[in-house]
Amino acid sequence: MKVAVTGKGGSGKTTIAGTMARVYASMGFRVLAVDADDNPNLAITLGIPLEKFEEGKPIPTRLLVRSSTGLRLLMKPEEIVRKYSIEGPGGIKLLIMTKIERAGIGCACGSHATVREIIHHIVPGPNEIVVIDMEPGLEIFGRATPKYANVVLAVAEPYFKSVVTAVKIAQLAQDLGVEKVYGVVNKVRSEDEKNLVLKVFERYGIKVLGFVPHDDTVYTADKYGYAPIDYKPDCNAVKAIRGIALKLLVDMGYVVPR
């Protein structure tokens, strides 16, 4: 299973992607996490120390070349993971799409194309899951970065602009031919908020995979640079994300370990 997580900026997509990856690793799955955001922060949510993240190298765009038959990777995906990934808790392997460390170096189009082709050629086994933290917003769909994911999660906060963006994300993911597209509603404070977003998603035929409550623990963990699942693994937000991760496994036909 290859799961791409995205949403409007600030929706909490990275918290959801990183926590889901940790949940799957704790269940015994081999997890590859891909930070496909040009402002990479997934490592912190996975529980990888900042110093280790800063030592990590992004995937070189030179690994993708154009041939007479189209785009081609110069290395097999498993070799790319072995050479360029950082190891995190639970044996999670993290690939970083890009690090923009100087102004004026140009766009990240080559990095997006490289990640897209890596995702394309990865074939997860029954005990393997790929979780991709995408760049926020809609441009990734113009670049078709999540084209080869099996699942797209459109994360929304319970307010108008965020929900509208999530609906558009879901529609564009369907345009790309993604097999399964779900909504996830984050930072919910009340039943009214929950029901309001649910009605909008239902109107557009988007299945809601789950709701994550507003939880100050997430903000506190972020303030001090901790993964929420390490800072307080039994907090309401982490419990809700764990439930979403399990529900997705069932929907995708996995045998859920007890």
N, C-alpha and C positions, 0 to 999 in steps of 0.2 A: 504494500500500500504506500502511495506517495501522496502526502497531504500538504497542500499549499494553504497558508493562513494569511489573510490580508484584510484590510479595512481602511477607513479614513484615518489619517494621522491622529494619534492620541486615543484610538479606540481600545488599545490594550492588546493588539494582535500578538506582540512579542511575548507578553506575559502568558497568553494562552498557548502559543506555539512552544515556548520553552518548557512550560509546566507539563503540557501533554507529552513532550519528548521524555521528560523525567519520569512521568507515570509509566509510559511504555517500557522504559529501561528497567524500572523497578519490578515490572511484571515478567522480566526475562527476555524481552525482545531485544534484538540487535538494532540499535537506532542510529541512523545517520541524520544529523541536523544540518540544514543548509541555511546560512544567513544570506539571503538574497536582497538585502536592503543596503543601499549605498551609504547609510548611516548605521553600521552594524552594532547592535547591542544584545544580540541573542546570547552571547557567551555569558553575560552576567546573569541572565534569567536561567540559564542552564546550571549555574553554580561554578563556572570556570573563573578562577581569579583573574583580575585585570592584568596582572603582570604576564600571565601565561597567554592571555589573548593578545596582548601587544607584541609578543614574540612571534605569534602566528603569521603566516604569509597568505595573502589572498590567492585565489586560483589565477594563474597567468592566462591572459587572453591569447597568448601565442600557441596554446594547446589546441585552439580551434582554427582550422584552415579551410579555405575554399578549394575544392577540387572540381574536376569536370563533371562529377556526379552530384555535387552539392557540398554542404558543410561536412567536415570530418574531424573527429578528435584524434590527436596524435598519440594519446595514451588511453588505455582502457579505464573506465570509471573506477574500478577497484584499485588500479594503480594510482589514480589521482587522489583517491581517499587515503591510501596508504602514505603517499608522499606529502600531501598538503593539509591533512586534517589535524585538528587539535583534539586530544582526548579529554572528555569531561566525566563527571560522576556517572556511575553505572555503565562505564564503557562506551558512552555516547561519543561518536565521532562528529566533529564540527568542521564543515567547510565554510570558508568566508568568501563571498563573491568578490568584494572589492573593498579597498580602504582608500578614501580620497584624502590624501595627506598634503597636497599642495594645490593652491589655487591655479586656475587656468589650464588644467591638464586635459580638458575636453570632457565629453560625455562618457557615460558608463555603458554605452550600447554594446560594445564588444564583450563586456563582462556579463551582461544579461544574455547575450547569444550563447556564450560559453556555458553558463549555468543551465540554460534551456536544453542544450544538447547533452550535457551530463545527465540531467534528469531523464531525458529521453532514453538514454542507453542503460540506465540503471534498471535492473530487473530484480526487485526484492523477492527473496524467498519467503516461505510461510512464517518464518520467525524473524523477519526483517521489516522495519518501517522507516520511511523517509519522511521527515517533517521539515517543511520549507517555510521560513519566515520571509514573506515577500515584502517588497517596497510598498508603502501605503499608496492608496489612490488608484487611478485608472490607467496610468501610462503603461504599466506592466502588461496590460492586455493588448495595447497597441504593438508592443514588442513580442507578444505571445510567450512571455517568460513562463507562465504556469501551464502551457499547452499540454504537457505530457504528465501532469499530475492526475491521479485518479479521483482526487477529492479537492474541492476548494471550499474553505470555510470563510464566509463573509462576516466579519466581526463588526457589530454596531453598538454604539452607546445609545441609550434611549432618548435621543433628541433628533429633530427633523433632519438636519444636514447629514448626520452620521447614518441615519436609516436610509435616506435617499442614495447615498454613496454605496451602501451595502447592497441595495436592490440593483443598482447599476452594475456592481461587481458580479453579482449572481447572474445577471443577464449576459454579460460579456463572457463569463466563464462557460456558460451554456453555448454561446456562439463559437467558442474555441473547441467545443466538443468534449468538455470535461465530463466524466462519467457521473459523478455525484457532486451536487452543490447544496450546501447547507448554510443557514444563518445561525450565528451565535450572538446572543445579546449580553453585553458586559456592563458592569457597574450599575446594576438595577437596584433601585432604592425602594420600590413599592410595587404592589400588585397592579396599580394603575399604569405604571410605566411598562411593566411586563405585558399587560394586555394590549396596550396601545401599539407597541412594536409588533406583537404577534399578529394583530389584525392587518397591519401593513404587509408583513411578509406573506401571510395567507392570501391576501388579495392578489399578490404576484406569483402565487404558487411556489413559494420558497419554504421548504421544510426547516423548522427551527430545531437544531440539535440540542440546545440547552440554554440556560440562563445562568449568568454568574453575578452574584450579588455585589453591590458596592461593599468594599472591605478595606478599612484603614490599614490593615496589616500589610496589604500589597504596597501601599504608599510608604509605609515605614521601612519595609524591606528594601524598596527601591532607593529610599533616601540614604540608607547605609550601605548600599551596594551588595545586597544579598539576594539570592534566589528566594522567591516566596515559599517554595516547597522546603527549603532549608531553614528559613527564618521561623516559620510556624506551619508545619505540615498539616495540622488539623484545622487551619483557619477555614472560614466559610468559602472563600474564593477558591482555594486549592481543592477543597472537597467537591465543589461544583465542577471545576475543570476536570477532576478525576472522573466524575460521572459522565461528562461529555466524551472523554477519551474512551471510556468503556462502551458507551452507547454507539460510538462510531465503529468500534471493532465489531459489535454485533451486527450493525447495519451492513458492514462490508463482508460479512460471512466468516469472520474469524472465530475460532474456538477460544473463548476467553478463559485464561488460566484461573483456577480457584485459589 
